[in-house]
Amino acid sequence: MKIYWDGKSKNIIGTRVKELRKAMVPTCTQLNLAEKLQLSGCDIDRITIVRIENGLRFVPDYEVKAIASVLGVTPNDLLCDNDDKIKKTL
């Protein structure tokens, strides 16, 4: 597998994960999110969530799917930023 990395962020979902996690009611901590992911069968701990949100970790597709499910959104919601969504609706 060849990984293409621009030298900046190692993923494009980190910012959205953080936004959606904080928008949950009640507010979901990184630890809460990690626990929910572990209960769904995805081996992700709090440090991994920190690394994803900070763009320091590559995120495979099966983890994108699991994170989206736990956050109650579609994988596409994580992969597209707000600007992309606005452009699609215009």
DSSP file (Angstrom, degrees, kcal/mol; ACC not computed):
  #  RESIDUE AA STRUCTURE BP1 BP2  ACC     N-H-->O    O-->H-N    N-H-->O    O-->H-N    TCO  KAPPA ALPHA  PHI   PSI    X-CA   Y-CA   Z-CA
    1    1 A M              0   0    0      0, 0.0     2,-0.5     0, 0.0     0, 0.0   0.000 360.0 360.0 360.0 130.2    0.0    0.0    0.0
    2    2 A K        -     0   0    0      2,-0.0     2,-0.5     0, 0.0     0, 0.0  -0.863 360.0-151.7 -98.9 129.9    1.3    3.4   -0.9
    3    3 A I        -     0   0    0     -2,-0.5     2,-0.6     2,-0.0     0, 0.0  -0.890   1.2-153.3-105.5 125.1    0.4    6.2    1.4
    4    4 A Y        +     0   0    0     -2,-0.5     2,-0.4     6,-0.0    -2,-0.0  -0.869  22.0 171.9 -97.6 122.0    0.2    9.7    0.0
    5    5 A W        -     0   0    0     -2,-0.6     5,-0.1     1,-0.1    -2,-0.0  -0.996  30.7-155.1-136.4 129.4    0.9   12.3    2.6
    6    6 A D        -     0   0    0      3,-0.4     4,-0.1    -2,-0.4    -1,-0.1   0.406  50.9-107.8 -84.1   3.1    1.3   16.0    2.1
    7    7 A G  S    S+     0   0    0      2,-0.1     3,-0.1     1,-0.1    -1,-0.1   0.405 101.1  75.7  86.5  -3.2    3.4   16.4    5.3
    8    8 A K  S    S+     0   0    0      1,-0.4     2,-0.3     0, 0.0    -1,-0.1   0.563  98.1   3.8-103.1-107.1    0.6   18.2    7.1
    9    9 A S        -     0   0    0      1,-0.1    -3,-0.4     2,-0.0    -1,-0.4  -0.605  54.4-148.2 -84.6 142.5   -2.3   16.2    8.5
   10   10 A K  S    S+     0   0    0     45,-2.7    49,-0.4    -2,-0.3     2,-0.3   0.419  82.4  26.8 -89.3   1.3   -2.4   12.5    8.2
   11   11 A N        -     0   0    0     47,-0.2    47,-0.1    44,-0.1    -2,-0.0  -0.975  61.2-142.4-152.8 165.7   -6.2   12.4    7.9
   12   12 A I  S    S+     0   0    0     -2,-0.3     4,-0.3    47,-0.1    -1,-0.0   0.360  93.5  63.1-110.2   3.3   -9.1   14.6    6.7
   13   13 A I  S  > S+     0   0    0      2,-0.1     4,-2.9     1,-0.1     5,-0.2   0.611  73.1  91.0-102.7 -12.7  -11.6   13.6    9.4
   14   14 A G  H  > S+     0   0    0      1,-0.2     4,-2.2    38,-0.2     5,-0.2   0.874  88.4  46.4 -54.2 -47.0   -9.9   14.8   12.6
   15   15 A T  H  > S+     0   0    0      1,-0.2     4,-2.4     2,-0.2    -1,-0.2   0.914 115.1  47.1 -63.4 -43.1  -11.3   18.3   12.7
   16   16 A R  H  > S+     0   0    0     -4,-0.3     4,-3.0    62,-0.3     5,-0.3   0.891 109.2  54.2 -67.3 -39.1  -14.9   17.0   12.0
   17   17 A V  H  X S+     0   0    0     -4,-2.9     4,-2.7     1,-0.2     5,-0.2   0.939 111.2  46.1 -58.3 -46.9  -14.5   14.2   14.6
   18   18 A K  H  X S+     0   0    0     -4,-2.2     4,-2.3    -5,-0.2    -2,-0.2   0.923 114.1  47.8 -62.8 -45.3  -13.6   16.8   17.2
   19   19 A E  H  X S+     0   0    0     -4,-2.4     4,-1.4     1,-0.2    -2,-0.2   0.942 116.2  43.1 -60.5 -48.7  -16.5   19.2   16.1
   20   20 A L  H  X S+     0   0    0     -4,-3.0     4,-0.8     1,-0.2    -2,-0.2   0.881 112.4  53.0 -68.5 -38.3  -19.1   16.4   16.2
   21   21 A R  H >< S+     0   0    0     -4,-2.7     7,-1.6    -5,-0.3     3,-0.8   0.926 112.2  44.8 -61.7 -44.9  -17.8   14.9   19.4
   22   22 A K  H 3< S+     0   0    0     -4,-2.3    -1,-0.2     1,-0.2    -2,-0.2   0.756 109.0  57.5 -71.5 -24.1  -18.0   18.2   21.2
   23   23 A A  H 3< S+     0   0    0     -4,-1.4    -1,-0.2    -5,-0.2    -2,-0.2   0.615  82.7 108.9 -81.9 -12.3  -21.5   18.9   19.7
   24   24 A M  S << S-     0   0    0     -4,-0.8     4,-0.1    -3,-0.8    47,-0.0  -0.322  77.3-104.9 -64.6 147.3  -22.9   15.7   21.2
   25   25 A V  S    S+     0   0    0      2,-0.1     2,-0.2     1,-0.1    -2,-0.1  -0.979 113.6  29.3-119.1 121.1  -25.4   16.2   24.0
   26   26 A P  S    S-     0   0    0      0, 0.0    -1,-0.1     0, 0.0    -2,-0.0   0.654 120.6-100.5 -68.1 161.4  -24.3   15.5   26.6
   27   27 A T        -     0   0    0     -2,-0.2     2,-0.5     1,-0.1    -5,-0.2  -0.205  35.6-136.3 -53.5 134.1  -20.8   16.5   25.5
   28   28 A C        -     0   0    0     -7,-1.6    -4,-0.1    -8,-0.1    -1,-0.1  -0.835  13.9-148.4 -98.2 124.5  -18.7   13.5   24.6
   29   29 A T     >  -     0   0    0     -2,-0.5     4,-2.5     1,-0.1     5,-0.2  -0.371  30.3-106.0 -82.2 169.3  -15.1   13.4   25.9
   30   30 A Q  H  > S+     0   0    0      1,-0.2     4,-2.3     2,-0.2     5,-0.1   0.885 124.5  51.3 -61.5 -37.8  -12.3   11.7   24.0
   31   31 A L  H  > S+     0   0    0      2,-0.2     4,-2.5     1,-0.2    -1,-0.2   0.918 108.4  50.8 -65.7 -43.7  -12.4    8.9   26.6
   32   32 A N  H  > S+     0   0    0      1,-0.2     4,-2.4     2,-0.2    -2,-0.2   0.922 111.4  48.4 -58.7 -44.5  -16.2    8.5   26.1
   33   33 A L  H  X S+     0   0    0     -4,-2.5     4,-2.3     1,-0.2    -1,-0.2   0.917 111.1  50.1 -63.2 -43.6  -15.8    8.2   22.3
   34   34 A A  H  X S+     0   0    0     -4,-2.3     4,-2.3     1,-0.2    10,-0.3   0.903 110.6  50.2 -61.2 -41.6  -13.0    5.7   22.7
   35   35 A E  H  X S+     0   0    0     -4,-2.5     4,-2.3     2,-0.2    -2,-0.2   0.910 110.5  49.3 -63.8 -42.5  -15.1    3.6   25.1
   36   36 A K  H  X S+     0   0    0     -4,-2.4     4,-1.3     1,-0.2    -1,-0.2   0.892 111.6  49.4 -63.9 -39.4  -18.1    3.7   22.6
   37   37 A L  H  <>S+     0   0    0     -4,-2.3     5,-2.8     2,-0.2     4,-0.2   0.890 109.8  51.1 -67.3 -38.7  -15.8    2.6   19.8
   38   38 A Q  H ><5S+     0   0    0     -4,-2.3     3,-1.4     6,-0.2    -2,-0.2   0.900 107.8  52.7 -64.6 -40.0  -14.4   -0.2   21.9
   39   39 A L  H 3<5S+     0   0    0     -4,-2.3    -1,-0.2     1,-0.3    -2,-0.2   0.795 106.2  54.4 -64.8 -27.5  -17.9   -1.4   22.7
   40   40 A S  T 3<5S-     0   0    0     -4,-1.3    -1,-0.3     2,-0.2    -2,-0.2   0.466 127.8-100.2 -85.0  -0.8  -18.6   -1.4   18.9
   41   41 A G  T < 5S+     0   0    0     -3,-1.4     2,-0.6     1,-0.3    -3,-0.2   0.540  82.9 127.6  98.4   8.0  -15.6   -3.7   18.4
   42   42 A C      < -     0   0    0     -5,-2.8     2,-1.9    -6,-0.1    -1,-0.3  -0.885  57.6-136.5-102.9 121.2  -13.1   -1.1   17.2
   43   43 A D        +     0   0    0     -2,-0.6     2,-0.4    -3,-0.1    -5,-0.1  -0.516  53.0 135.9 -81.8  79.9   -9.8   -1.1   19.1
   44   44 A I        -     0   0    0     -2,-1.9    -6,-0.2   -10,-0.3     2,-0.2  -0.994  32.6-165.5-128.5 130.0   -9.3    2.6   19.6
   45   45 A D     >  -     0   0    0     -2,-0.4     4,-1.8    -8,-0.1     3,-0.2  -0.513  40.2 -92.0-106.9 179.7   -8.2    4.2   22.9
   46   46 A R  H  > S+     0   0    0      1,-0.2     4,-2.3     2,-0.2     5,-0.2   0.880 124.5  54.1 -61.0 -40.3   -8.2    7.9   24.1
   47   47 A I  H  > S+     0   0    0      1,-0.2     4,-2.4     2,-0.2    -1,-0.2   0.877 106.3  53.2 -63.0 -36.6   -4.7    8.5   22.9
   48   48 A T  H  > S+     0   0    0     -3,-0.2     4,-2.5     2,-0.2    -1,-0.2   0.901 107.5  50.9 -64.8 -40.3   -5.7    7.3   19.4
   49   49 A I  H  X S+     0   0    0     -4,-1.8     4,-2.9     2,-0.2     5,-0.2   0.922 109.6  51.1 -61.7 -43.6   -8.7    9.8   19.4
   50   50 A V  H  X S+     0   0    0     -4,-2.3     4,-1.8     1,-0.2    -2,-0.2   0.935 111.6  47.1 -57.2 -47.5   -6.2   12.6   20.3
   51   51 A R  H  <>S+     0   0    0     -4,-2.4     5,-2.9     2,-0.2     6,-0.7   0.873 112.7  49.0 -65.6 -38.1   -3.9   11.6   17.5
   52   52 A I  H ><5S+     0   0    0     -4,-2.5     3,-1.6     4,-0.2   -38,-0.2   0.956 111.8  48.2 -64.8 -49.7   -6.8   11.4   15.0
   53   53 A E  H 3<5S+     0   0    0     -4,-2.9    -2,-0.2     1,-0.3    -1,-0.2   0.809 113.6  47.7 -62.3 -30.3   -8.2   14.8   16.0
   54   54 A N  T 3<5S-     0   0    0     -4,-1.8    -1,-0.3    -5,-0.2    -2,-0.2   0.392 114.3-115.9 -91.5   3.1   -4.8   16.4   15.8
   55   55 A G  T < 5S+     0   0    0     -3,-1.6   -45,-2.7    -4,-0.2    -3,-0.2   0.734  81.6 121.6  72.6  22.8   -4.1   14.8   12.3
   56   56 A L      < +     0   0    0     -5,-2.9     2,-0.4    -6,-0.2    -4,-0.2   0.365  63.0  57.0 -98.2   4.0   -1.2   12.7   13.6
   57   57 A R  S    S-     0   0    0     -6,-0.7     2,-0.2    -5,-0.2    -2,-0.1  -0.998  76.9-125.5-140.5 135.7   -2.6    9.3   12.7
   58   58 A F        -     0   0    0     -2,-0.4   -47,-0.2   -47,-0.1    -6,-0.0  -0.528  27.3-146.5 -70.7 146.1   -3.8    7.8    9.4
   59   59 A V        -     0   0    0    -49,-0.4   -47,-0.1    -2,-0.2     5,-0.0  -0.956   7.0-140.9-122.6 113.9   -7.4    6.4    9.7
   60   60 A P    >>  -     0   0    0      0, 0.0     4,-1.9     0, 0.0     3,-0.9  -0.280  28.5-106.6 -69.6 160.2   -8.4    3.3    7.8
   61   61 A D  H 3> S+     0   0    0      1,-0.3     4,-2.4     2,-0.2     5,-0.2   0.843 117.6  56.7 -58.0 -38.4  -11.8    3.1    6.1
   62   62 A Y  H 3> S+     0   0    0      1,-0.2     4,-1.8     2,-0.2    -1,-0.3   0.834 108.5  48.2 -66.2 -29.7  -13.2    0.6    8.7
   63   63 A E  H <> S+     0   0    0     -3,-0.9     4,-3.0     2,-0.2     5,-0.3   0.866 108.2  54.0 -75.5 -36.5  -12.4    3.1   11.5
   64   64 A V  H  X S+     0   0    0     -4,-1.9     4,-2.5     1,-0.2    -2,-0.2   0.935 110.5  48.1 -58.2 -45.3  -14.0    6.0    9.6
   65   65 A K  H  X S+     0   0    0     -4,-2.4     4,-2.1     2,-0.2    -2,-0.2   0.913 113.7  46.0 -62.4 -44.2  -17.1    3.9    9.3
   66   66 A A  H  X S+     0   0    0     -4,-1.8     4,-2.3     2,-0.2    -2,-0.2   0.916 113.2  48.7 -66.6 -43.7  -17.1    2.9   13.0
   67   67 A I  H  X S+     0   0    0     -4,-3.0     4,-2.2     1,-0.2    -2,-0.2   0.920 111.6  50.0 -62.7 -43.8  -16.4    6.5   14.2
   68   68 A A  H  X>S+     0   0    0     -4,-2.5     5,-2.6    -5,-0.3     4,-0.8   0.921 110.3  50.7 -60.2 -44.3  -19.2    7.8   12.0
   69   69 A S  H ><5S+     0   0    0     -4,-2.1     3,-0.7     1,-0.2    -2,-0.2   0.923 111.5  46.7 -60.9 -45.6  -21.6    5.3   13.4
   70   70 A V  H 3<5S+     0   0    0     -4,-2.3    -1,-0.2     1,-0.2    -2,-0.2   0.864 113.5  48.9 -65.8 -35.9  -20.8    6.1   17.0
   71   71 A L  H 3<5S-     0   0    0     -4,-2.2    -1,-0.2    -5,-0.2    -2,-0.2   0.556 114.6-118.4 -81.6  -7.0  -21.1    9.9   16.3
   72   72 A G  T <<5S+     0   0    0     -4,-0.8     2,-0.2    -3,-0.7    -3,-0.2   0.802  77.1 103.9  77.4  29.5  -24.4    9.3   14.5
   73   73 A V  S   <S-     0   0    0     -5,-2.6    -1,-0.3    -6,-0.2    -2,-0.1  -0.761  73.8 -96.0-129.8 177.0  -23.4   10.5   11.1
   74   74 A T    >>  -     0   0    0     -2,-0.2     4,-1.0     1,-0.1     3,-0.7  -0.600  34.4-113.2 -90.0 158.0  -22.4    9.0    7.7
   75   75 A P  H >> S+     0   0    0      0, 0.0     4,-1.9     0, 0.0     3,-0.6   0.871 119.5  60.1 -56.0 -34.8  -18.8    8.4    6.7
   76   76 A N  H 3> S+     0   0    0      1,-0.2     4,-1.8     2,-0.2    -3,-0.0   0.845  96.3  60.1 -62.6 -33.3  -19.3   11.1    4.1
   77   77 A D  H <4 S+     0   0    0     -3,-0.7    -1,-0.2     1,-0.2     8,-0.1   0.828 109.2  43.6 -63.2 -31.0  -20.1   13.6    6.9
   78   78 A L  H << S+     0   0    0     -4,-1.0   -62,-0.3    -3,-0.6    -2,-0.2   0.828 113.6  50.3 -80.1 -32.9  -16.7   13.0    8.3
   79   79 A L  H  < S+     0   0    0     -4,-1.9     2,-0.4   -63,-0.1    -2,-0.2   0.716 104.9  62.6 -81.6 -21.0  -14.9   13.1    4.9
   80   80 A C  S  < S-     0   0    0     -4,-1.8     2,-0.1    -5,-0.2    -1,-0.0  -0.881  75.5-141.6-107.3 134.5  -16.4   16.4    3.7
   81   81 A D     >  -     0   0    0     -2,-0.4     4,-1.7     1,-0.1     3,-0.4  -0.368  36.2 -95.1 -83.9 174.2  -15.9   19.6    5.5
   82   82 A N  H  > S+     0   0    0      1,-0.2     4,-2.2     2,-0.2     5,-0.2   0.841 124.2  57.4 -59.9 -35.6  -18.6   22.2    5.9
   83   83 A D  H  > S+     0   0    0      1,-0.2     4,-2.3     2,-0.2    -1,-0.2   0.898 105.0  51.5 -62.8 -40.9  -17.4   24.1    2.8
   84   84 A D  H  > S+     0   0    0     -3,-0.4     4,-1.9     1,-0.2    -1,-0.2   0.909 110.2  49.1 -60.5 -43.5  -17.9   21.0    0.7
   85   85 A K  H  X S+     0   0    0     -4,-1.7     4,-1.4     1,-0.2    -2,-0.2   0.894 110.3  50.5 -65.2 -40.1  -21.4   20.5    2.0
   86   86 A I  H  X S+     0   0    0     -4,-2.2     4,-1.0     1,-0.2     3,-0.3   0.919 109.7  50.5 -64.4 -43.6  -22.3   24.2    1.3
   87   87 A K  H  < S+     0   0    0     -4,-2.3     3,-0.4     1,-0.2    -1,-0.2   0.872 108.1  53.2 -61.9 -37.5  -21.0   23.9   -2.3
   88   88 A K  H  < S+     0   0    0     -4,-1.9    -1,-0.2     1,-0.2    -2,-0.2   0.808 108.7  49.6 -68.9 -29.7  -23.1   20.7   -2.9
   89   89 A T  H  <        0   0    0     -4,-1.4    -1,-0.2    -3,-0.3    -2,-0.2   0.648 360.0 360.0 -85.6 -14.1  -26.3   22.4   -1.8
   90   90 A L     <        0   0    0     -4,-1.0    -1,-0.2    -3,-0.4    -2,-0.2   0.468 360.0 360.0 -80.7 360.0  -25.9   25.5   -4.0
